[in-house]
């Protein structure tokens, strides 16, 4: 807060009398009303009038805040609601409502409007992709195989982004059920959690980092394997022939399974940059790792690269405690 200083004593130290026992009458503030003091200062020091007014405004603001002790708490509540990405503020409720409408529209589209010209083929293809049918001479499209397997890796990436930095501390909404369902339903299971999410995340104890699942999700080995496998799958799809891609587009236009899975992949890719930035902020790595944020828009590879290069939570905790230790 601004210090309580009078304009003369703060900005014109050279005007103080050299003899403290003598106070010239023209410097005695009690001899003039406040309006006369301001007019006198304006006439004698026109180039410094702006600075005098600034000090007066500062003192006036400080006085108002001292008379209203709840002002700071009200401002903090307002900022927490508007900037919390789904807090109790109007902006958070509006965002959550729009995301909920998006989810409702997607579910209606998938079950009622999405193409469904090959239901029996979808059942066979689903069993084939889940390795429930052995080698019967049919080789699935390599683009579809890569897409299907990457959809199995996306929930792991989201688990590494949402635990613990994406957990909700308000409303007691657990993230684990939504993450488990995302292995079967993808973004269609995660979007409801995005609506219910209330930041900031709860404090993570040091002992939690040594237990499941954080020890697995914070492991660089886990992140490295996910990135390597995902990179190989994307390369495999990229090397597919033009005929393979034409066949994939035919599946997309007629198969509800492939159509919904492709939309799922696009949704997970679209939401990922936000959660990358949220995790980056929680780890206080925005200054050094900000260059990874533009890369997070690259489907799958960007977020997977971030979880591979980000600092561990234990390192962040140690770095945060060092300044306090030095201060003590």
Secondary structure as UniProt FT lines:
FT   HELIX           7..11
FT   HELIX           13..15
FT   TURN            20..21
FT   HELIX           25..27
FT   HELIX           29..31
FT   HELIX           34..44
FT   HELIX           46..48
FT   HELIX           49..67
FT   TURN            69..70
FT   HELIX           71..83
FT   HELIX           90..108
FT   HELIX           109..113
FT   HELIX           119..129
FT   TURN            130..131
FT   HELIX           142..162
FT   TURN            163..166
FT   HELIX           176..185
FT   HELIX           187..196
FT   HELIX           206..210
FT   TURN            212..213
FT   HELIX           214..217
FT   HELIX           220..238
FT   HELIX           242..254
FT   HELIX           256..282
FT   TURN            283..284
FT   HELIX           286..289
FT   HELIX           291..295
FT   TURN            296..297
FT   TURN            299..300
FT   HELIX           301..309
FT   HELIX           313..327
//
